[in-house]
Amino acid sequence: MIGIVSYGLGNISAFSNIYKSLDIPHVIIDKHEQLDKVKKIILPGVGAFDDAMNQFNQSGLRDSVEKMVLNENIPLLGICVGLQMLGNSSDEGHEKGLGWIDGNIKLIDTSNITHKTKLPHMGWNTISITNNNEPLFDSLNSGDRFYFLHSYYFECNNDQQVIAQTNYGFDFPCAVKLNHIYGVQFHPEKSLKNGIKLLYNFANL
């Protein structure tokens, strides 16, 4: 059972629709009691870092999700701001992140971006997979395209935890992993067949 965390931010219905189309059991989580039968968790997020952290902290879900991920080793996939929440802090705000993966959120360096519109990084871009044995990318390849919409990125303090990169004037991590905790900067729910495949792979880890 996939649990899609609904704390006020994120494309919840898009994830639900994809898992419906794949005939994969899932539940939208807005109360901690609904987590009982969940075996994997998706933490979506859009908008500003501080808003996301505040809403998650006030949702009544954080303690239960944290216990499942850190104590029970339930796999989790953070998406966009949901990835950024996994880090320690963000240049975008003042709130503390979850601190589940050692890294900090940085504003994209636009100094090497030549086109007129620099931020946000918006639209389709390719990824470069740095760990070819990673099951999250099963049947996906470097050069595959995903949809991005962000101005900040996750700067990992341990390069071994970066499993894919994207270039936007410079190379930045677009997917990170620590044990059973994953995060991607792009939006798989908006990335058509490649995003559907990634969400299928996560469900089958």
Summary of the structure (lengths in Angstrom):
residues: 205
radius of gyration: 15.8
end to end distance: 12.1
largest distance: 49.8
contacts: 685
relative contact order: 0.18
helix: 28%
strand: 30%
